[in-house]
Amino acid sequence: MDIVILLEGGLVLIRRDNPPYRGSYALPGGFVEVGERVEDAARREAMEETGVDLEDLRLVGVFSDPRRDPRGHVVSICFLACGRGKPKAGSDACAAEIFPLDRLPPLAFDHEEIIREALKVAGSG
């Protein structure tokens, strides 16, 4: 799962500490644990990777292109949320930063596409 976190007028991104795309910027996210609800996994992963609490969690969509992840066919349920707190890297991230929406760095995976879709969802609510 991936989470688009809006905070202080920008977007929270992590710098990946592990392959694939080690050193690249990406949305925070990860894998759902057995017995865990996807919404709970989103909150857990956001806290583990960025130190940010999530508010107003909304579904963006499901991204399932078999080529989206070089590790294999990984399906992502993507969420949009407002963040609360100061980003601090943890877990699989070597950095967690807020970027202005009009100045995002190049991103790993299909995260540019996910962000475009999330901003459509943000504009509709």
N, C-alpha and C positions, 0 to 999 in steps of 0.2 A: 504494500500500500504506500501511497505517496500523499503528502500533505502540503497544500499551498497555504502558508501562514502569512497573513497580512498584519503588519505591526508598524506603528509610527509612520504611516503613509508609505511604507515600502514592503518588501517581500523578504522573508527569512530564508536564507540558503545556507547549506553546509558545504564545506570542502571535504570531499571523501578521503578517508584515511586508508581505505582498503580497495583492492581491485574488485570489479573492473572500474575503470575511470578514476583510478587513484589520483588525488590531487585536483580533480575537476570539481566544479560546483554542481550541486544537485539539490533537489527538494529533499527535505527530511522524510524518512519513511523506513520501511522494513517489512519483515514478515510477520504474519499473524501466528500467534502461538496456539497450539492445540487447546480447545476449550475456551478461547478468547473471542469476544465479539470484535468485529472490525473497528467499531467506533472506539472501543477501549484500547485496541492496539494502536490506533492513530494517536490517542492521547499519550499512551506509554512511550511510543517511539519519538514523538515530539519532545517530551520531557527528557528522555534519555539522550537524544542527539543535540538538542538546542537549549534545554533548561527552561523552555517556554510552556506555559499553560495554555490550553485551547479553550476558546469560547465560541458559541454559535457554529458548531460543526455542521457543515452541509455537504451532501454528496455532489461531486462534480461529475463523475462517471466511471466507467470501467474501460481500461486500456489493455488490449489483448493482442496487439500485433506480435506474431511469433518472433519477429526480429528486434523487438524493443530492448531486449537484454541479451548480451552476448553469452551469459551463463546458461541460457536455455529459454524455453517458453514460460515466461513469468507474467502472469496476469496481475494487473494492479487496479485496486479499487482506490479512487482518488477523492480526497476531501479538501474542502476549503474551510478555513477557520480564521478567526481573529485571535491574535496572540496576546498574552499578558505576561510581562516580565522582561528581563534583559537577556538576550541570547548569549549562551556560553556553551562552547563545544564540549561534547561528551561522547561516550560510546564509540560509534564508527566514524565520528567526525573529528577532523583536526582543526576546524574553525566553524563558527556559526556567526553569520553577519546579516545585517539588514541592507538590502540594495534598493535604490529607487527603481520603480517599475519601468522607467524609460531608459535605464542604464544597467540592464542585467548582463552578467558575464556569459560567455558560452557555457552551455549546460550539458550534462551527461544524459544518457538515455534519450527518452522522448519528452523530457521535462519542459521544453519550450512549448510543445503542443498542449501539454497538460495545463500549463499556466494560461495559455490563450483561452482554453475552455473554462478554466476557473474564473477568469476575469469576466467572461460572459455571464456565468452564474452570479458573480458578485454584483454585476450591473442590473440583474433582474430582481434583486431582492432589496 
